[in-house]
Amino acid sequence: MLRLDYLSCVLTILSTILVGRRCWKGWILAAINSVIICIIAVRTAQLGFIPANVFCIVLYAINLRTWRKSEAG
């Protein structure tokens, strides 16, 4: 069975490296990771993680849009 906690760990590391290298794909990986954390939260009944990660997903989308606009201009 796929261990979502390990997958989340790998995505956290990869997204941090990519964003640090100014690669916009890191934001996408971070958003995917937040979705995985929400799934883990539902499965483990730790529902407090869900609002924070939904907020992060929205923030990632805003930051990605801003970043892409600044690169195009």
C-alpha positions as CSV (number, residue, x, y, z in Angstrom):
1,M,0.0,0.0,0.0
2,L,1.2,3.5,-0.8
3,R,2.3,5.4,2.3
4,L,1.0,8.9,1.9
5,D,3.2,10.2,4.7
6,Y,6.4,9.2,2.9
7,L,5.0,10.6,-0.4
8,S,4.2,13.8,1.4
9,C,7.8,13.9,2.8
10,V,9.3,13.5,-0.6
11,L,7.0,16.1,-2.1
12,T,7.9,18.6,0.6
13,I,11.6,18.2,-0.1
14,L,11.2,18.4,-3.8
15,S,8.9,21.4,-3.8
16,T,11.1,23.3,-1.4
17,I,14.2,22.6,-3.6
18,L,12.3,23.6,-6.8
19,V,10.9,26.8,-5.3
20,G,14.3,27.7,-4.0
21,R,15.7,27.3,-7.5
22,R,12.9,29.6,-8.8
23,C,11.2,26.8,-10.7
24,W,7.4,27.4,-10.7
25,K,6.7,23.7,-10.8
26,G,7.6,23.6,-7.1
27,W,4.4,25.5,-6.3
28,I,2.4,22.8,-8.1
29,L,4.1,20.0,-6.1
30,A,3.5,22.0,-2.9
31,A,-0.2,22.2,-3.8
32,I,-0.4,18.5,-4.5
33,N,1.3,17.9,-1.2
34,S,-1.3,20.0,0.6
35,V,-4.0,17.8,-0.9
36,I,-2.2,14.7,0.3
37,I,-2.0,16.2,3.8
38,C,-5.7,16.8,3.7
39,I,-6.3,13.2,2.7
40,I,-4.1,12.1,5.6
41,A,-6.0,14.4,8.0
42,V,-9.3,12.8,7.0
43,R,-8.0,9.3,7.3
44,T,-6.5,9.9,10.8
45,A,-9.3,12.2,12.0
46,Q,-6.9,15.1,12.5
47,L,-9.3,17.5,10.8
48,G,-7.5,20.6,12.0
49,F,-5.0,20.2,9.3
50,I,-7.6,20.6,6.5
51,P,-8.3,24.4,6.8
52,A,-4.6,25.2,7.0
53,N,-3.8,23.2,3.9
54,V,-6.8,24.5,1.9
55,F,-5.5,28.0,2.8
56,C,-2.0,26.9,1.6
57,I,-3.4,25.7,-1.7
58,V,-5.1,29.0,-2.4
59,L,-1.9,30.8,-1.4
60,Y,0.1,28.6,-3.7
61,A,-2.2,29.4,-6.6
62,I,-2.0,33.2,-5.9
63,N,1.8,33.1,-5.6
64,L,2.2,31.0,-8.8
65,R,0.0,33.4,-10.7
66,T,2.0,36.4,-9.5
67,W,5.3,34.7,-10.2
68,R,4.3,33.7,-13.7
69,K,3.1,37.2,-14.5
70,S,6.4,38.8,-13.2
71,E,8.4,36.3,-15.4
72,A,6.4,37.1,-18.5
73,G,6.7,40.9,-18.0
